[in-house]
Amino acid sequence: MPKNENAPKNPALKPVRGTHDILPADYRRHRMVVETARRVAAQYGYGEMSMPIFEFTEVFQRTLGDTSDIVSKEMYTFADRSGDSLTLRPEATAGVARAFLSNGLIQELPLKVFCQGPMFRYERPQKGRLRQFHQIDVELLGVAEALGDVEIIALGADALNALGLKDKVTLELNTLGDLESRLAYRSTLVDYLSGHATKLSSDSRARLERNPLRILDSKNEGDRAIIADAPLISDSLNFSSRRIFEDLCAGLTTAGISYRLNPRLVRGLDYYCHAAFEFTTEALGAQGTVLAGGRYDGLIAQMGGQPTPGTGWAAGVERLAMLIEAPSEAPRPIAVVPVGEDQDAQALAITLRLRRAGFTVELGYSGKVKKRMKRANKLNACAAVVLGSEEAARQAVMVRNMDTGEEAEVSLESLEAHLACHR
């Protein structure tokens, strides 16, 4: 990458490591991802909501657990001036659950919500992974049946398809079973891992007794080698859990959604159960997961509310933006060019009038006509409305076609109608 000679020498004028500025050209992709997901979610009946970007730290400690990497290593936590411990949100689900309880939304069940915005985690920055990143998130509370998981997954699939990613992603699917199944699996897994305890990483040894399922998410190469031969949760499923998973698979087949079973796909948090899924891609290297979710029937109760089933997913906007085709350019503007300062007031009036009529308009702010026309070319204007004193006396302007160079005098009264052909 060529060195930017205009880059500031003062480090304080550079973005903090792991953050970046989303400039207008890149923001078009960012906006397309968010707006597409918002539109598809609305078609499914999901209403948009927004939570604060920081919560009391306990919201995340109670839900994500002290042994998770997010809580122990990645959260941005600080004390405010009153001494309260606050944390910038590392994910959205805990905030949705807190909002559900804070606002007494149990009467609104089933609750279907869409949200989006920035999240914060202190991670090692790399392609597709930032310390301030953006997510789209959908949550469905109050539906215990597998049909709810089918709907949530279908919503994600339709959003990805609408972004043109149908052939770039694969749905990976697994089940975590119910509590009885997970406890049986936990016992089997601990027996296996205990025989390899001395070879596990220090993080995994610390989790062996408290939450062994989290070891299955380890990225340590030594841990991965041990995990490869670990028993599968599918071998510990009871009849009820198997039946629920069969219903989920049948529902996805009915919905025309293909999937690949991944018996190693797990969620390490105690409140997760049954469905676990990810849409993955090979186009982003190691950061292959673009959308991930699952069922979390125990979350609301863990936060102090009544037992309430829930399922949902989150997707990284930056990762999706890297995968999609560049959206079409914004409409070419019309440039309004006053010949002299005497026409500035009229130029402003015409600019506002055309914008209010639905046109995209750029005003030539200052300089001689040649400079203003040069800027119009740089903006890729489709037409230039040139205001001269002689035309002004006739209540008219000159309109130049910027592609052909042809000019025509047009009355102010018919200006909008004339410019409509340039859209």
C-alpha positions in Angstrom: 0.0 0.0 0.0 1.5 3.4 -1.0 2.5 5.6 1.9 0.1 8.5 2.6 2.3 11.6 2.7 -0.6 13.6 4.1 -1.0 11.3 7.1 -0.7 13.1 10.5 2.6 12.7 12.3 0.9 13.2 15.7 -0.3 9.7 16.9 -3.3 11.3 18.7 -4.6 12.3 15.3 -4.7 8.7 14.1 -7.6 6.2 14.9 -7.0 4.0 17.9 -5.7 0.6 17.0 -8.5 -1.7 16.2 -10.8 1.1 15.0 -11.2 2.7 11.7 -13.0 5.6 9.9 -15.7 4.5 7.6 -15.4 7.0 4.8 -18.3 7.8 2.4 -17.2 5.4 -0.4 -17.0 2.5 2.1 -20.1 3.5 4.0 -22.2 2.7 1.0 -21.4 -1.0 1.5 -21.9 -0.7 5.3 -25.3 1.0 4.8 -26.4 -1.6 2.2 -25.8 -4.4 4.7 -27.7 -2.7 7.5 -30.6 -1.5 5.3 -31.0 -4.9 3.7 -31.1 -6.7 7.0 -33.5 -4.1 8.4 -35.8 -4.5 5.4 -35.8 -8.3 5.5 -36.4 -8.3 9.3 -39.4 -6.0 8.8 -40.8 -8.4 6.3 -40.7 -11.0 9.0 -42.5 -8.7 11.4 -39.5 -7.7 13.5 -39.6 -4.2 15.0 -36.4 -2.2 15.5 -35.1 -1.2 18.9 -32.0 0.4 20.2 -30.2 -0.1 23.5 -27.5 2.1 25.2 -23.9 1.3 24.0 -22.9 0.8 27.7 -24.6 -1.1 30.4 -23.8 -1.9 34.1 -21.0 -4.4 34.0 -23.1 -7.0 35.8 -25.4 -7.3 32.7 -22.5 -9.0 30.8 -20.8 -10.7 33.8 -24.0 -12.5 34.7 -24.8 -13.6 31.1 -21.4 -14.2 29.5 -19.7 -15.6 32.6 -16.5 -14.8 34.4 -14.6 -17.6 32.5 -15.4 -16.4 29.0 -12.7 -14.7 27.0 -15.1 -11.7 26.5 -15.4 -11.0 30.2 -12.0 -12.0 31.3 -10.0 -10.4 28.5 -12.0 -8.4 26.0 -14.5 -6.1 27.7 -14.0 -2.3 27.9 -14.9 -1.7 31.5 -14.6 1.6 33.4 -15.9 3.3 36.5 -18.0 6.4 35.9 -17.9 9.5 38.1 -20.3 8.0 40.6 -18.2 4.9 40.9 -20.5 2.6 39.0 -18.8 -0.1 36.9 -19.9 0.2 33.3 -19.0 -1.7 30.2 -19.2 -0.9 26.5 -21.4 -3.5 25.0 -19.4 -6.5 23.5 -22.6 -8.0 22.0 -26.3 -7.2 21.8 -28.3 -10.2 23.2 -27.6 -9.4 26.8 -28.8 -5.8 26.3 -32.0 -7.0 24.6 -32.6 -9.3 27.5 -32.0 -6.5 30.0 -34.3 -4.2 28.0 -37.0 -6.9 28.0 -36.9 -7.1 31.8 -36.5 -3.3 32.4 -39.5 -2.4 30.3 -41.8 -5.2 31.4 -42.2 -6.6 27.9 -43.4 -10.0 29.0 -46.9 -9.0 27.9 -45.5 -8.4 24.4 -44.5 -12.0 23.9 -43.7 -13.3 21.4 -41.3 -10.4 21.0 -39.5 -10.0 17.7 -36.8 -7.4 17.6 -34.1 -6.2 15.2 -31.2 -3.9 16.3 -27.9 -2.7 14.9 -24.9 -0.7 16.0 -21.4 -0.7 17.3 -19.9 -3.3 19.7 -16.6 -3.2 21.5 -14.1 -5.9 22.3 -10.4 -5.7 23.1 -9.2 -8.3 20.5 -6.1 -8.6 18.3 -7.0 -6.6 15.2 -6.9 -8.5 11.9 -8.9 -8.8 8.7 -12.6 -8.7 9.6 -12.0 -8.3 13.3 -11.9 -4.9 15.0 -12.1 -3.5 18.5 -15.0 -1.3 17.5 -17.1 -3.3 15.1 -20.7 -3.2 14.0 -23.4 -5.9 14.2 -26.9 -6.5 13.0 -28.9 -8.6 15.5 -32.3 -10.3 15.6 -33.9 -11.9 18.6 -37.2 -13.9 19.0 -38.4 -14.2 22.6 -41.3 -16.3 23.8 -41.3 -19.1 21.2 -40.2 -22.5 22.5 -40.9 -24.6 19.4 -38.3 -25.4 16.8 -40.4 -23.4 14.4 -39.0 -20.3 16.0 -35.4 -21.4 15.2 -36.5 -22.2 11.6 -37.9 -18.6 11.3 -34.8 -17.0 12.7 -32.4 -19.0 10.4 -34.7 -18.3 7.4 -34.5 -14.6 8.2 -30.7 -14.8 8.2 -30.6 -16.8 5.0 -33.0 -14.4 3.2 -30.9 -11.4 4.4 -27.7 -13.0 3.1 -29.4 -14.0 -0.2 -30.7 -10.4 -0.6 -27.0 -9.3 -0.3 -26.1 -11.6 -3.1 -24.2 -14.0 -0.8 -26.2 -17.2 -1.4 -23.4 -19.0 -3.1 -20.7 -17.7 -0.8 -21.9 -18.9 2.5 -22.7 -22.3 4.1 -25.1 -23.0 7.0 -23.5 -25.1 9.7 -25.9 -26.7 12.2 -25.8 -28.6 15.5 -27.8 -29.2 18.6 -26.8 -28.7 22.2 -29.8 -30.6 23.5 -31.6 -29.8 26.7 -30.2 -29.5 30.2 -30.3 -33.2 30.9 -28.4 -33.9 27.7 -25.8 -31.3 28.3 -25.1 -32.5 31.8 -24.6 -36.0 30.5 -22.3 -34.7 27.8 -20.4 -32.6 30.3 -19.7 -35.6 32.4 -18.4 -37.5 29.4 -16.4 -34.6 28.1 -14.7 -34.0 31.5 -13.8 -37.6 31.7 -12.1 -37.4 28.3 -10.4 -34.0 28.8 -9.1 -34.9 32.3 -7.0 -37.6 30.7 -5.3 -34.9 28.6 -5.3 -32.2 31.3 -1.5 -31.8 31.3 -1.5 -31.0 27.6 -4.3 -28.5 27.7 -3.6 -24.7 27.6 -3.7 -22.9 30.9 -7.1 -21.2 29.9 -8.6 -24.6 29.1 -7.4 -26.2 32.3 -9.0 -23.3 34.2 -12.3 -24.1 32.4 -12.2 -27.9 32.8 -14.3 -27.9 36.0 -16.2 -24.6 35.6 -17.3 -24.8 32.0 -15.7 -27.6 29.9 -17.8 -26.9 26.8 -15.9 -23.6 26.3 -12.8 -25.7 25.8 -14.4 -26.8 22.5 -14.2 -23.2 21.3 -10.4 -22.9 22.0 -8.2 -21.6 19.2 -5.1 -23.0 20.8 -3.5 -25.5 18.4 -2.6 -28.0 21.1 -6.2 -27.8 22.4 -7.5 -28.3 18.9 -5.6 -31.5 18.5 -7.1 -32.9 21.7 -10.6 -31.7 20.9 -10.5 -33.5 17.5 -11.0 -36.8 19.2 -13.4 -35.6 22.0 -16.8 -37.3 22.3 -19.7 -35.7 20.5 -22.7 -34.2 22.1 -25.0 -36.0 19.7 -24.1 -39.2 21.6 -25.5 -37.8 24.8 -28.9 -36.5 23.5 -32.0 -37.8 25.1 -35.1 -38.7 23.1 -36.8 -35.3 23.5 -33.7 -33.4 22.3 -33.3 -35.7 19.3 -37.0 -35.1 18.4 -36.6 -31.3 18.7 -33.5 -31.4 16.4 -35.4 -33.5 13.9 -38.2 -30.9 13.8 -35.6 -28.2 13.2 -34.0 -30.1 10.3 -37.3 -30.9 8.8 -38.4 -27.3 9.0 -35.2 -26.1 7.3 -35.8 -28.6 4.5 -39.4 -27.4 4.1 -38.0 -23.8 3.9 -35.6 -24.9 1.2 -32.6 -24.0 3.3 -29.6 -26.4 2.9 -27.3 -27.0 5.8 -24.3 -29.0 6.8 -24.2 -30.8 10.2 -21.2 -29.7 12.3 -21.1 -31.9 15.5 -18.2 -29.7 16.9 -20.3 -26.5 16.8 -21.1 -25.5 20.4 -22.0 -22.6 22.6 -20.1 -22.5 25.9 -22.7 -20.6 27.9 -25.0 -22.5 30.3 -28.2 -20.8 29.1 -27.8 -22.0 25.5 -29.7 -25.1 24.4 -30.8 -27.0 21.3 -30.1 -25.1 18.1 -26.7 -23.7 17.4 -25.8 -22.5 13.9 -23.4 -20.4 11.9 -23.3 -19.1 8.3 -19.6 -19.4 7.2 -17.6 -18.5 4.2 -14.2 -19.4 2.8 -13.8 -15.9 1.3 -12.4 -14.2 4.4 -9.7 -16.6 5.5 -9.6 -17.4 9.2 -12.5 -15.1 10.0 -15.0 -17.3 8.3 -18.1 -16.9 10.4 -20.3 -14.1 9.1 -23.5 -14.8 11.0 -24.0 -16.9 14.2 -26.7 -17.7 16.6 -28.7 -20.2 18.6 -31.3 -20.9 21.2 -30.9 -19.5 24.7 -34.0 -20.5 26.7 -32.1 -20.0 30.0 -31.0 -16.4 29.6 -33.9 -14.4 30.9 -34.2 -16.6 34.0 -30.5 -16.3 34.6 -30.9 -12.5 34.6 -33.7 -12.7 37.2 -36.8 -12.9 35.1 -39.4 -15.6 34.5 -38.2 -18.5 32.3 -38.6 -17.3 28.8 -37.5 -19.1 25.6 -35.4 -17.2 23.2 -33.5 -17.6 19.9 -31.5 -15.2 17.7 -28.4 -14.4 15.8 -25.9 -11.6 15.2 -23.8 -10.8 12.1 -20.8 -8.7 11.6 -21.4 -5.7 9.3 -17.8 -5.2 8.4 -17.3 -8.8 7.4 -20.5 -8.8 5.3 -19.5 -5.5 3.7 -16.2 -7.1 2.5 -18.2 -9.9 0.7 -20.8 -7.9 -1.1 -20.6 -6.3 -4.5 -20.3 -2.5 -4.4 -23.8 -1.0 -4.5 -24.7 1.3 -7.4 -23.4 4.8 -7.3 -25.6 7.5 -5.8 -27.7 9.5 -8.4 -25.5 11.8 -10.4 -26.0 15.4 -9.1 -27.1 18.5 -10.9 -24.6 21.4 -10.5 -25.9 24.9 -9.9 -23.3 27.4 -11.2 -23.8 31.2 -10.7 -21.7 33.2 -13.1 -21.0 36.0 -10.6 -21.6 37.0 -7.0 -24.8 38.8 -8.1 -26.4 35.5 -8.8 -25.4 33.8 -5.5 -28.7 34.5 -3.8 -30.7 33.2 -6.8 -28.4 30.2 -7.1 -29.1 29.3 -3.4 -32.9 29.6 -4.0 -32.8 27.4 -7.1 -30.6 24.8 -5.3 -33.0 24.5 -2.4 -36.0 24.5 -4.8 -34.6 21.6 -6.8 -33.5 19.6 -3.7 -37.1 19.9 -2.3 -38.4 18.7 -5.7 -36.3 15.5 -5.2 -33.2 16.2 -7.2 -29.6 15.7 -6.0 -28.0 19.1 -6.3 -24.5 20.5 -5.7 -24.0 24.3 -5.4 -20.9 25.9 -6.9 -19.9 27.8 -3.8 -17.2 30.1 -5.0 -14.6 30.9 -7.7 -14.8 31.8 -11.3 -17.2 29.9 -13.7 -14.3 27.8 -15.0 -13.4 26.6 -11.5 -17.0 25.9 -10.7 -17.6 23.9 -13.9 -14.4 21.9 -13.2 -15.8 21.0 -9.8 -19.1 20.0 -11.5 -17.1 17.6 -13.8 -15.3 16.2 -10.7 -18.6 15.5 -9.1 -19.8 13.7 -12.2 -22.7 16.0 -12.6 -25.2 15.1 -15.3 -26.2 18.7 -15.9 -25.2 22.2 -14.9 -27.7 25.0 -14.3 -25.7 28.1 -15.2 -27.1 31.4 -13.9 -26.1 34.5 -15.8 -27.4 38.1 -15.5 -28.9 38.2 -19.0 -30.8 34.9 -18.5 -31.9 36.1 -15.0 -33.5 39.2 -16.6 -35.6 36.8 -18.7 -36.4 34.6 -15.7 -34.4 31.8 -17.3 -31.2 29.8 -16.9 -28.8 28.0 -19.2 -28.8 24.2 -18.7 -25.7 22.3 -20.0 -25.7 18.6 -20.6 -22.4 17.6 -19.0 -22.1 14.4 -21.2 -22.7 16.1 -24.6 -21.9 19.7 -23.9 -25.2 20.8 -25.4 -26.8 23.9 -23.9 -30.4 25.2 -23.8 -32.0 28.2 -22.3 -34.8 27.0 -20.0 -37.4 29.1 -18.2 -37.4 28.9 -14.4 -41.0 27.9 -14.5 -40.2 24.7 -16.6 -36.8 23.9 -15.0 -37.9 20.8 -13.0 -39.6 19.3 -16.0 -36.5 19.9 -18.2 -34.1 18.4 -15.7 -36.3 15.3 -15.1 -34.8 13.8 -18.3 -31.3 14.0 -16.7 -32.2 11.8 -13.8 
